[in-house]
Amino acid sequence: MPRKKNKSYWLRTLVQLFFLFLIILISYNHYRVEQGLAPILVGSPSLHAICPFGGVATAYTYFTQGIFVKKIHQSSFTLMWLVLILTLFLGPVFCGWVCPLGTVQEFIGKWGKRIFPKKYNHYIPAKTDYWLRYIRYFVLLAVVVLTARELTLVFLNFDPYFALFNFWSDEVTASALIILIIVLISSLFIERPWCKYLCPLGALLGIFNLFRLIPLKRNADTCINCKKCDRVCPMNIKISDKTIIRNHQCISCLLCTDEVACPVKDTLNFSFLRKQGKKKNEKAQEENK
């Protein structure tokens, strides 16, 4: 009988909510400090200080001049290395489990699935969608080059993440707010549109995903070809026809695995699969009856 576990799904949801509320609280505390009030529960660092992409943006100036660009701190640089090392082993779990903007898009997408149950996440033609996914690599290159040239955090002017959690701040530009609104509205029709097409950090982690040490594996011997993995993948990756999935868009969300969607044990997961040929054994047992 098909088996389905939901422990990983709920664990991931709890982790997402934890980091979402943590960032909200830090942002609120930052606002309180600016008003002369004491922070609550946690400190009030700038969101620049706890964003790993800040480390990516300042990497060139750090290695060539030994300095950080304005608004970037050592903590961002340290977080960048931690995220990159984690991605090398497990893929972009930061994108699928931690990033608050990704979480907000995903939660809005749940409404989109209810409103457009058949068309949701399939509005853009496959060929167009394929090429759009490479835009984020041009965004990454542009941000790194412009930041190195201007010695300031150029991406701040367009960053929907910063705009979402600092909409009250004078630092947030009109262009960032417009991009944020477009991303949130698009999330009703496309799952994680910012992650898919424009996120520069996701682009960098996607490259590391191609070389991850613990990839997603599909056991062809036990796979029943139900294609549930394809249907639940938020990034529209076709998983069912591959043995090892190293797609640059995978966010390691686990939604396709045999812990959540895949109905057959030891068929789709991030461990070293035990290829036991269960399908062949079951057929042989049926023939012997």
C-alpha positions as CSV (number, residue, x, y, z in Angstrom):
1,M,0.0,0.0,0.0
2,P,1.4,3.4,-0.9
3,R,3.1,5.1,2.0
4,K,3.2,8.8,2.7
5,K,5.0,10.6,5.4
6,N,4.4,14.2,6.4
7,K,6.9,14.7,9.2
8,S,9.4,16.4,6.9
9,Y,6.7,18.6,5.4
10,W,5.7,19.9,8.9
11,L,9.3,20.2,10.0
12,R,10.1,22.4,7.0
13,T,7.0,24.5,7.6
14,L,8.0,25.1,11.2
15,V,11.6,26.0,10.2
16,Q,10.2,28.4,7.6
17,L,7.9,30.1,10.1
18,F,10.7,30.3,12.7
19,F,13.0,32.3,10.4
20,L,10.1,34.4,9.0
21,F,9.0,35.5,12.5
22,L,12.6,36.0,13.5
23,I,13.3,38.4,10.7
24,I,10.0,40.2,11.4
25,L,11.0,40.6,15.0
26,I,14.5,41.8,14.2
27,S,13.1,44.3,11.7
28,Y,10.5,45.5,14.3
29,N,13.3,45.8,16.9
30,H,15.3,47.8,14.5
31,Y,12.4,50.2,14.2
32,R,11.9,50.3,18.0
33,V,15.6,51.2,18.5
34,E,15.2,54.1,16.0
35,Q,12.3,55.3,18.1
36,G,14.3,55.2,21.3
37,L,12.7,52.0,22.6
38,A,14.4,48.8,23.8
39,P,14.4,45.7,21.5
40,I,12.2,42.7,22.4
41,L,13.6,39.1,22.9
42,V,16.4,39.4,20.4
43,G,18.7,42.2,19.2
44,S,18.1,44.8,16.5
45,P,20.8,44.3,13.9
46,S,20.3,45.7,10.4
47,L,19.0,43.2,7.9
48,H,22.1,43.8,5.8
49,A,24.1,42.3,8.6
50,I,22.2,39.0,8.6
51,C,21.7,38.5,4.8
52,P,24.3,36.2,3.2
53,F,23.9,37.9,-0.2
54,G,25.6,40.9,1.3
55,G,28.7,38.8,1.5
56,V,28.4,37.8,-2.1
57,A,27.9,41.5,-3.2
58,T,31.0,42.6,-1.3
59,A,33.2,39.6,-2.1
60,Y,35.1,41.2,-4.9
61,T,36.0,44.4,-2.9
62,Y,37.0,42.2,0.1
63,F,39.4,40.0,-1.8
64,T,40.9,42.8,-3.9
65,Q,40.9,45.7,-1.5
66,G,40.3,44.1,1.9
67,I,37.2,46.2,2.6
68,F,33.4,45.7,2.8
69,V,31.1,47.9,0.7
70,K,28.8,50.3,2.6
71,K,26.1,48.7,4.9
72,I,27.8,45.3,4.7
73,H,29.2,43.7,7.8
74,Q,31.5,40.8,8.7
75,S,28.5,38.8,9.7
76,S,27.1,38.9,6.1
77,F,30.4,37.5,4.9
78,T,30.5,34.8,7.5
79,L,26.9,33.8,6.7
80,M,27.8,33.7,3.0
81,W,30.4,31.0,3.6
82,L,28.1,29.0,5.9
83,V,25.4,29.0,3.3
84,L,27.8,28.1,0.5
85,I,29.2,25.2,2.4
86,L,25.8,23.9,3.4
87,T,24.7,24.2,-0.3
88,L,27.7,22.2,-1.4
89,F,26.5,19.3,0.8
90,L,22.7,19.5,0.7
91,G,21.8,21.9,-2.0
92,P,20.0,25.3,-1.6
93,V,18.3,24.5,1.7
94,F,18.6,28.2,2.5
95,C,16.2,28.9,-0.4
96,G,13.8,26.1,0.5
97,W,13.9,26.2,4.3
98,V,15.2,29.6,5.5
99,C,14.7,32.5,3.1
100,P,11.7,34.6,4.4
101,L,10.9,36.1,1.0
102,G,10.7,32.6,-0.4
103,T,8.4,31.6,2.4
104,V,6.1,34.5,1.9
105,Q,5.9,33.7,-1.9
106,E,5.1,30.1,-1.1
107,F,2.4,31.0,1.4
108,I,0.8,33.3,-1.1
109,G,1.1,30.5,-3.6
110,K,-1.2,28.4,-1.4
111,W,-4.0,30.8,-2.1
112,G,-3.1,30.7,-5.8
113,K,-3.5,27.0,-5.8
114,R,-7.0,27.3,-4.4
115,I,-8.0,30.0,-6.8
116,F,-6.4,28.5,-9.9
117,P,-6.1,24.7,-9.1
118,K,-5.4,23.6,-12.7
119,K,-3.5,26.5,-14.2
120,Y,-1.4,27.6,-11.1
121,N,2.3,27.5,-11.8
122,H,1.7,26.6,-15.5
123,Y,0.7,30.0,-17.0
124,I,4.1,30.6,-18.7
125,P,4.8,28.3,-21.7
126,A,7.5,25.7,-21.0
127,K,10.0,27.1,-23.6
128,T,9.6,30.7,-22.4
129,D,9.9,29.5,-18.8
130,Y,13.1,27.7,-19.6
131,W,14.9,30.8,-20.8
132,L,13.4,33.1,-18.2
133,R,15.1,31.1,-15.5
134,Y,18.6,32.3,-16.7
135,I,17.7,36.0,-16.1
136,R,18.8,35.6,-12.5
137,Y,22.4,34.8,-13.6
138,F,22.5,38.1,-15.4
139,V,21.1,39.8,-12.3
140,L,23.8,38.2,-10.2
141,L,26.6,39.3,-12.6
142,A,25.2,42.9,-12.8
143,V,25.0,43.2,-9.0
144,V,28.5,42.0,-8.5
145,V,30.0,44.2,-11.2
146,L,28.1,47.3,-10.2
147,T,28.7,46.9,-6.5
148,A,32.5,46.5,-7.2
149,R,32.4,49.6,-9.3
150,E,30.3,51.8,-7.1
151,L,31.5,50.5,-3.7
152,T,28.0,50.6,-2.4
153,L,25.1,48.2,-2.1
154,V,23.5,48.8,-5.5
155,F,21.1,46.0,-5.2
156,L,19.4,47.7,-2.2
157,N,17.5,49.9,-4.8
158,F,15.8,46.9,-6.2
159,D,15.7,44.4,-3.3
160,P,12.2,43.1,-2.6
161,Y,13.4,41.2,0.5
162,F,14.6,44.4,2.2
163,A,11.5,46.3,1.0
164,L,9.2,43.6,2.5
165,F,10.7,43.8,6.0
166,N,11.7,47.4,6.0
167,F,8.8,49.1,4.1
168,W,8.7,51.8,6.8
169,S,12.4,52.7,6.3
170,D,13.7,55.7,4.3
171,E,16.2,53.2,2.8
172,V,13.5,51.5,0.8
173,T,13.2,52.9,-2.7
174,A,10.1,53.2,-4.8
175,S,11.6,50.7,-7.3
176,A,12.1,48.1,-4.6
177,L,8.5,48.5,-3.5
178,I,7.2,48.2,-7.0
179,I,9.3,45.0,-7.6
180,L,8.0,43.6,-4.2
181,I,4.4,44.3,-5.2
182,I,4.9,42.6,-8.6
183,V,6.5,39.6,-7.0
184,L,3.7,39.2,-4.4
185,I,1.0,39.5,-7.0
186,S,2.8,37.1,-9.4
187,S,3.0,34.6,-6.5
188,L,-0.8,34.0,-7.0
189,F,-0.1,32.7,-10.4
190,I,3.5,31.4,-10.4
191,E,5.2,29.6,-7.5
192,R,8.2,31.5,-6.2
193,P,8.5,33.8,-9.2
194,W,11.4,35.8,-7.6
195,C,13.3,32.6,-6.8
196,K,12.7,31.2,-10.3
197,Y,13.6,34.1,-12.4
198,L,15.4,37.0,-10.6
199,C,17.0,36.1,-7.3
200,P,20.8,36.6,-7.6
201,L,21.6,34.6,-4.4
202,G,19.4,31.7,-5.8
203,A,21.4,31.9,-9.0
204,L,24.7,31.4,-7.1
205,L,23.4,28.6,-5.0
206,G,21.9,27.0,-8.1
207,I,25.5,26.7,-9.5
208,F,26.6,25.0,-6.3
209,N,23.6,22.7,-6.6
210,L,25.2,21.2,-9.7
211,F,28.0,19.8,-7.6
212,R,26.3,19.0,-4.4
213,L,27.7,16.0,-2.5
214,I,24.3,14.6,-1.5
215,P,22.0,14.9,-4.5
216,L,18.4,13.9,-4.9
217,K,18.2,10.3,-6.2
218,R,15.4,8.4,-7.8
219,N,15.3,4.6,-7.5
220,A,14.1,3.4,-10.9
221,D,13.6,-0.1,-9.6
222,T,10.9,0.9,-7.2
223,C,9.5,4.0,-9.0
224,I,5.9,3.4,-10.1
225,N,6.0,6.4,-12.5
226,C,3.0,8.2,-10.9
227,K,4.7,11.5,-11.5
228,K,3.6,13.0,-8.2
229,C,7.1,14.3,-7.8
230,D,6.8,16.4,-11.0
231,R,3.4,17.8,-10.0
232,V,4.4,18.9,-6.5
233,C,7.8,20.5,-7.4
234,P,7.5,24.2,-6.9
235,M,10.3,24.9,-9.4
236,N,8.6,22.8,-12.2
237,I,11.5,20.4,-12.4
238,K,10.8,17.1,-14.3
239,I,12.1,14.6,-11.8
240,S,10.4,11.4,-12.9
241,D,12.7,10.7,-15.8
242,K,16.0,11.2,-14.0
243,T,18.1,9.0,-11.7
244,I,20.1,11.8,-10.1
245,I,18.6,15.2,-10.0
246,R,21.2,18.1,-10.0
247,N,19.0,20.8,-11.5
248,H,20.2,24.4,-10.9
249,Q,16.6,25.3,-9.8
250,C,16.2,22.7,-7.1
251,I,15.7,24.3,-3.7
252,S,15.9,21.1,-1.6
253,C,12.4,21.6,-0.2
254,L,11.9,17.8,0.1
255,L,8.3,18.1,-1.2
256,C,8.8,15.5,-4.0
257,T,10.5,12.9,-1.8
258,D,9.2,9.7,-0.3
259,E,8.9,11.6,3.0
260,V,6.1,13.7,1.6
261,A,4.8,13.2,-2.0
262,C,6.4,10.0,-3.4
263,P,4.2,7.1,-2.3
264,V,6.9,4.4,-2.3
265,K,9.5,4.0,0.4
266,D,13.2,4.4,-0.6
267,T,12.3,5.6,-4.0
268,L,13.1,9.4,-4.0
269,N,15.2,11.0,-1.4
270,F,18.6,12.6,-0.6
271,S,20.2,9.5,0.9
272,F,22.1,6.8,-0.8
273,L,19.2,4.7,-2.1
274,R,19.0,1.0,-1.5
275,K,18.2,-0.3,-4.9
276,Q,16.6,-3.6,-3.9
277,G,14.5,-4.1,-7.0
278,K,11.2,-4.2,-5.0
279,K,9.1,-4.0,-8.1
280,K,10.7,-7.1,-9.6
281,N,10.4,-9.0,-6.3
282,E,6.7,-8.1,-5.9
283,K,6.0,-9.3,-9.5
284,A,7.8,-12.5,-8.9
285,Q,5.9,-13.1,-5.7
286,E,2.6,-12.5,-7.5
287,E,3.5,-14.9,-10.2
288,N,4.4,-17.6,-7.6
289,K,1.0,-17.3,-5.9
